[in-house]
Amino acid sequence: MSSVLVVGGTSGIGREFARFRAERGDEVVLTGRDAPRADTVAKEIGALRGIAVDLSRPHDIAAALRGVGRLDHLVIAGVSRDDNKVTEYDIDAALRLVTLKLVGYTEVVHALQDRLHAGSAIVLFGGQAKERPYPGATTVATVNAGVGGLVNTLAVELAPIRVNAVHPGVVGDSPYWQAKPEKVLAALRTETPTGRLATMADVVDAVDFLLRNGSVNAVELNVDGGWLLG
């Protein structure tokens, strides 16, 4: 049995991973921005508890995580969708996302460093906008590229604790992509060498692998069916 904290575990892939590990019998704590929702989701999936953590408010993170105990696995999956073109630049939106994804992620690790141990492992969430940006991905592409730098420096600073990142491609059954028109998804499937889009189960499996394999460190793992080759 492992102790697991999933930051950003109330929806999407974060929730699926928290559910997967709770059903496997691990001691799972999850976080979300809203305390009642975090508590509700924790009860629904069989996690120990849910707590409120807002990654965009890094000064409050340490206090919010004070009750978390010794950790084997830490997954930071909190994300925010951002549509921000450089031609119509929203500075406040950019500052929020940069703070959430880079400062917030780092502060979570900083706040929990005394509860990690030599055998602990961390997985951060990036995304493939860093490789295939689109109009409006100005900030998203930047912060996801920054996750790679963060992985490297944390792996050095925290050694022997392992730190890796997962970069999902288009996850066809995620709430975000399920809401897209079928013709959009069909076009994306034709651009993917496997002929299928990644699933949340695929990403969950990838995260679990990164946490379990003791020789995988400072790796950025793409989960996209080869979509980047399209």
Backbone torsions as a table, in degrees:
resi	resn	phi	psi	omega
1	MET	NA	132.4	-180.0
2	SER	-114.3	154.0	173.8
3	SER	-97.4	129.1	-171.1
4	VAL	-131.8	134.5	170.6
5	LEU	-117.2	126.8	176.7
6	VAL	-113.3	107.1	178.0
7	VAL	-87.2	119.3	-171.1
8	GLY	87.8	45.5	-173.4
9	GLY	-107.0	19.0	-177.5
10	THR	-98.4	-7.7	-179.1
11	SER	-154.0	166.0	173.1
12	GLY	57.1	-141.4	-175.0
13	ILE	-67.7	-36.4	177.8
14	GLY	-58.0	-44.0	177.7
15	ARG	-64.6	-42.5	-179.6
16	GLU	-62.0	-39.2	179.0
17	PHE	-68.3	-42.7	178.5
18	ALA	-60.8	-42.0	178.6
19	ARG	-63.4	-44.7	179.9
20	PHE	-57.1	-46.6	-177.5
21	ARG	-73.7	-34.4	177.1
22	ALA	-65.7	-41.6	179.3
23	GLU	-67.2	-24.2	177.4
24	ARG	-79.7	-7.7	177.0
25	GLY	101.2	7.6	179.2
26	ASP	-80.6	160.6	177.2
27	GLU	-88.8	104.1	-171.5
28	VAL	-110.7	131.0	168.5
29	VAL	-117.1	137.9	178.8
30	LEU	-126.4	159.1	177.8
31	THR	-127.5	158.1	171.6
32	GLY	-153.0	171.3	-178.6
33	ARG	-68.9	-29.8	-174.2
34	ASP	-108.8	123.2	-175.3
35	ALA	-61.6	-49.8	179.7
36	PRO	-59.5	-40.2	179.0
37	ARG	-66.5	-41.7	179.2
38	ALA	-60.6	-41.7	179.6
39	ASP	-66.2	-42.0	179.9
40	THR	-63.2	-47.0	-179.4
41	VAL	-63.5	-40.7	179.1
42	ALA	-57.8	-43.2	179.1
43	LYS	-67.0	-38.6	-178.0
44	GLU	-64.4	-37.0	-173.9
45	ILE	-101.5	-2.9	178.0
46	GLY	86.9	19.9	175.0
47	ALA	-76.5	162.1	180.0
48	LEU	-63.9	-46.2	178.7
49	ARG	-168.0	165.0	174.8
50	GLY	-120.9	142.1	-179.6
51	ILE	-132.1	157.8	-177.7
52	ALA	-90.1	122.7	174.6
53	VAL	-138.8	125.7	176.9
54	ASP	-108.9	106.6	-176.7
55	LEU	-64.2	-20.9	179.4
56	SER	-81.7	-2.0	177.1
57	ARG	-122.4	71.5	-170.6
58	PRO	-62.7	-26.2	178.9
59	HIS	-65.3	-20.7	-177.3
60	ASP	-96.6	-6.2	-171.1
61	ILE	-66.7	-45.7	-176.1
62	ALA	-59.4	-43.6	179.7
63	ALA	-65.4	-38.9	-179.2
64	ALA	-65.2	-30.8	-176.7
65	LEU	-96.7	6.8	-174.3
66	ARG	-58.4	-33.0	-176.9
67	GLY	-84.5	0.1	179.7
68	VAL	-78.4	134.0	-178.4
69	GLY	-92.9	-158.7	-177.8
70	ARG	-59.3	136.8	-173.9
71	LEU	-122.5	135.2	169.9
72	ASP	-89.8	-42.3	-174.7
73	HIS	-131.9	134.1	177.0
74	LEU	-125.1	122.5	176.9
75	VAL	-118.6	123.8	178.7
76	ILE	-111.3	100.7	-172.4
77	ALA	-111.9	2.3	-177.4
78	GLY	-63.4	127.7	179.8
79	VAL	-136.0	167.6	174.8
80	SER	-142.7	131.8	177.5
81	ARG	-75.7	135.5	-176.3
82	ASP	-141.4	126.9	176.3
83	ASP	-115.8	100.3	-169.6
84	ASN	-141.7	100.1	-179.6
85	LYS	-84.1	144.7	179.4
86	VAL	-66.1	-25.9	178.2
87	THR	-76.1	-17.5	178.8
88	GLU	-134.2	56.2	-165.2
89	TYR	-70.1	123.9	176.2
90	ASP	-100.3	100.6	-174.5
91	ILE	-64.1	-41.6	-178.3
92	ASP	-63.5	-41.8	178.5
93	ALA	-64.7	-40.0	179.6
94	ALA	-64.9	-44.7	179.9
95	LEU	-61.7	-38.3	-179.7
96	ARG	-64.6	-44.9	-177.4
97	LEU	-70.0	-41.6	177.7
98	VAL	-61.9	-42.3	178.4
99	THR	-63.5	-46.7	-178.3
100	LEU	-60.6	-50.1	-167.7
101	LYS	-83.3	-33.2	-176.5
102	LEU	-105.1	-53.5	179.3
103	VAL	-70.8	-44.6	-179.2
104	GLY	-62.3	-46.4	177.6
105	TYR	-58.0	-46.3	-177.7
106	THR	-65.0	-39.5	-179.2
107	GLU	-67.5	-33.6	175.2
108	VAL	-58.9	-47.7	179.5
109	VAL	-64.0	-43.5	177.9
110	HIS	-58.8	-44.8	-177.2
111	ALA	-66.8	-27.9	-174.3
112	LEU	-104.0	4.1	-172.2
113	GLN	-59.7	-30.9	-179.4
114	ASP	-78.9	-6.1	177.6
115	ARG	-106.9	-0.4	172.8
116	LEU	-92.8	158.3	-178.1
117	HIS	-135.7	178.4	-173.2
118	ALA	-58.7	-29.6	-179.3
119	GLY	-93.9	5.2	-179.3
120	SER	-72.6	159.8	176.5
121	ALA	-141.5	147.6	-177.8
122	ILE	-125.7	139.0	171.5
123	VAL	-126.3	128.1	176.0
124	LEU	-104.3	153.3	178.5
125	PHE	-104.1	126.6	171.9
126	GLY	-112.0	-135.1	179.5
127	GLY	173.3	162.8	-170.5
128	GLN	-92.0	6.7	171.2
129	ALA	-60.8	-24.0	178.6
130	LYS	-64.8	-26.9	-179.9
131	GLU	-99.9	-34.3	-179.5
132	ARG	-130.3	74.6	-179.7
133	PRO	-67.1	159.4	-178.8
134	TYR	-135.4	164.1	178.4
135	PRO	-57.3	122.6	-177.2
136	GLY	103.5	-4.3	-177.5
137	ALA	-93.8	16.4	-175.1
138	THR	-49.0	-51.3	-177.3
139	THR	-83.9	-39.3	-179.4
140	VAL	-58.5	-47.2	-179.5
141	ALA	-62.6	-38.5	-178.4
142	THR	-66.6	-47.8	-176.3
143	VAL	-71.6	-33.6	178.3
144	ASN	-68.5	-33.4	172.1
145	ALA	-66.3	-36.7	178.4
146	GLY	-63.9	-28.0	177.8
147	VAL	-59.6	-36.0	177.9
148	GLY	-62.2	-43.3	176.4
149	GLY	-64.6	-37.7	179.1
150	LEU	-65.0	-41.5	177.2
151	VAL	-57.3	-46.7	-176.9
152	ASN	-63.9	-46.5	-177.0
153	THR	-70.2	-35.4	178.1
154	LEU	-68.6	-38.3	179.1
155	ALA	-62.2	-34.3	178.0
156	VAL	-75.5	-47.8	-174.9
157	GLU	-69.4	-34.3	-174.1
158	LEU	-97.5	-1.9	-177.1
159	ALA	-46.9	135.7	14.2
160	PRO	-90.9	8.4	175.1
161	ILE	-61.8	133.9	-178.7
162	ARG	-89.3	141.9	179.7
163	VAL	-134.3	124.8	179.0
164	ASN	-135.7	170.4	177.0
165	ALA	-132.4	149.7	172.4
166	VAL	-115.7	136.4	179.4
167	HIS	-120.3	90.9	179.8
168	PRO	-68.4	147.1	170.2
169	GLY	-87.0	-142.3	175.5
170	VAL	-75.1	116.2	-178.4
171	VAL	-100.0	99.0	-166.3
172	GLY	-61.0	-30.6	-178.1
173	ASP	-101.5	13.1	175.2
174	SER	-76.4	155.2	-179.0
175	PRO	-55.2	-38.1	-178.3
176	TYR	-64.9	-49.0	-175.3
177	TRP	-79.6	-27.0	177.0
178	GLN	-62.9	-25.3	-179.0
179	ALA	-79.4	-7.8	-179.1
180	LYS	-80.2	152.6	177.7
181	PRO	-60.7	147.5	-178.2
182	GLU	-59.5	-33.8	-179.2
183	LYS	-65.5	-30.2	175.6
184	VAL	-67.5	-46.8	179.9
185	LEU	-65.6	-38.3	179.2
186	ALA	-62.8	-41.1	178.8
187	ALA	-64.0	-39.6	179.4
188	LEU	-66.7	-36.3	177.4
189	ARG	-63.6	-37.5	179.9
190	THR	-68.3	-22.0	179.1
191	GLU	-88.4	-2.9	-175.8
192	THR	-105.2	122.5	-176.3
193	PRO	-54.4	-32.5	-179.8
194	THR	-77.0	-13.0	-178.2
195	GLY	76.9	7.5	178.0
196	ARG	-141.1	153.2	177.3
197	LEU	-86.3	153.1	174.8
198	ALA	-60.2	152.6	177.1
199	THR	-115.5	164.3	176.6
200	MET	-61.2	-36.0	177.7
201	ALA	-62.5	-35.9	177.0
202	ASP	-62.3	-44.3	-178.3
203	VAL	-69.0	-41.6	177.0
204	VAL	-57.5	-44.8	179.5
205	ASP	-62.7	-39.0	179.5
206	ALA	-65.8	-43.0	178.6
207	VAL	-63.3	-42.6	179.9
208	ASP	-62.5	-40.3	176.9
209	PHE	-61.0	-45.8	-179.4
210	LEU	-61.8	-33.2	179.2
211	LEU	-76.7	-34.0	-172.8
212	ARG	-85.4	-36.3	-170.6
213	ASN	-79.6	112.6	-172.7
214	GLY	-70.4	-8.7	179.0
215	SER	-107.6	2.9	178.7
216	VAL	-97.9	114.0	-175.2
217	ASN	-146.3	141.8	179.9
218	ALA	57.4	39.6	-178.9
219	VAL	-108.4	140.3	171.6
220	GLU	-109.4	109.0	-172.1
221	LEU	-100.6	119.1	175.2
222	ASN	-84.0	135.2	176.4
223	VAL	-125.4	90.7	-169.6
224	ASP	-149.8	5.5	-178.1
225	GLY	65.3	18.6	-178.7
226	GLY	86.3	15.8	-176.9
227	TRP	-56.8	-32.5	-179.6
228	LEU	-65.6	-16.9	178.4
229	LEU	-83.4	-13.3	-174.9
230	GLY	-71.2	NA	NA
